[in-house]
Amino acid sequence: YRARRVVLRAALESAGFDISHSHAGLYLWATRGQKCMATIEWLSQRGIVCAPGDFYGPSGSHHVRVALTVSDEQAAQVSDRLA
């Protein structure tokens, strides 16, 4: 998971996302400073599926949860789609 975290975090940050509360675990919390459903729409246009942060409570309303449980190949594909 560490390798996927490095790849996905770098790709998300290069695409303008801020990552918070994501030092360990199976997910990255990412935000572009907009409502989570707008971010979900933007990501879905690139073929990337994430969970809206508001599923996890009001404090997640501007975040998406990016799973690190994908394969290494899928993480690389996400990185390419965000470039």
TAURWO-V653780 format. One record per backbone hydrogen bond with DSSP energy under -0.5 kcal/mol. CO is the residue of the C=O (numbers start at 0). NH is the residue of the N-H. E is the energy in kcal/mol with one decimal. If there is no record, write none. Layout:
co = {CO:CO}
nh = {NH:NH}
e = {E:E}
//
This chain:
co = {0:1:2:3:4:5:6:7:8:9:10:11:12:17:19:25:27:27:28:29:30:34:34:35:36:37:38:39:40:42:42:43:50:51:52:53:56:57:59:60:61:62:63:63:64:64:65:70:71:72:73:74:75:76:77:78:79}
nh = {4:5:6:7:8:9:10:11:12:13:14:16:15:30:28:67:29:65:19:63:17:37:38:39:40:41:42:43:44:45:47:46:64:54:55:56:59:60:62:35:32:52:29:65:50:66:27:74:75:76:77:78:79:80:81:82:82}
e = {-2.7:-2.2:-2.2:-3.1:-2.6:-2.0:-2.1:-2.7:-2.7:-2.3:-1.2:-2.5:-1.5:-2.2:-0.6:-3.3:-0.7:-2.9:-2.2:-2.5:-2.8:-0.9:-1.5:-2.7:-2.0:-2.2:-2.8:-2.6:-1.7:-1.6:-2.1:-1.6:-2.9:-1.6:-2.0:-1.1:-1.9:-1.7:-2.1:-3.1:-0.6:-2.7:-2.6:-0.6:-2.1:-0.6:-2.3:-2.3:-2.1:-1.9:-2.4:-2.2:-2.3:-2.4:-1.7:-0.9:-0.5}
//
